[in-house]
Each structure stands twice: as structure tokens, then as C-alpha cells.
Amino acid sequence: MIIISVAVKIEDDTEQENSEGRRMGNKFIGALKCFLRCPVDTMRVMVSMGSYDPQAVEAIHAHCPGIEVESVGFYAGVFLATIFLAFCVLAYIMSLLYGAGGL
């Protein structure tokens, strides 16, 4: 009896972890879509520290219903940082190739 209840508990924990991962991915995709729909308002939210511009918050809620304003700023910032890092790596690789006479 104890073994069965432990197995059921492990299955429930696994399903909960999978659903949390899907929610995290859905938040990220939703925040990116919102960033692409209204980039100016998303940047206003990202730049403001603590107190959000009410006009930007209203615009985000109008264009992206169901999206948390905090998650839009965070995930858009992570996305932009990733793009910046990718371009830095690309520039470094190109400089190495150019210095070696490859390009």
C-alpha cells in the first residue's frame, strides 16, 4: 500500500513539474509576442524601476490581454540580452576568421 502511494506521489510531482515548465515557456512566448506587438511600451516598462508608466501598462493590457506586466519586462530583457550575446559571439568569431585570413 505504501509503495503504491509513493508511486502516485512521484507521478503527481512529475506532472506538476512538466506543467510548470510549459507555463514558463508559454509566459516567455507570450511576452515575446507582446514585445513584438508594442515594443515602445514594453521598453518603457523595462526601463522604469518599480513604478510603471500607467500609459504603458494600459497599452500592454490592451494589446496583450492576460499577460503580466512584470513578466513582459523580464522576458523581453532576457530575449534582448540573448540576442546581444549571440551578436557578440558572432563578432568575435568573425574577428578570429578575419585575423586568420579566412574572410
C-alpha positions, 0 to 999 in steps of 0.5 A: 500500500505504501509503495503504491502511494509513493508511486502516485506521489512521484507521478503527481510531482512529475506532472506538476513539474512538466506543467510548470515548465510549459507555463514558463515557456508559454509566459516567455512566448507570450511576452515575446509576442507582446514585445513584438506587438508594442515594443515602445511600451514594453521598453518603457516598462523595462526601463522604469524601476518599480513604478510603471508608466500607467500609459504603458501598462494600459497599452500592454493590457490592451494589446496583450490581454492576460499577460503580466506586466512584470513578466513582459519586462523580464522576458523581453530583457532576457530575449534582448540580452540573448540576442546581444550575446549571440551578436557578440559571439558572432563578432568575435568569431568573425574577428578570429576568421578575419585575423586568420585570413579566412574572410 
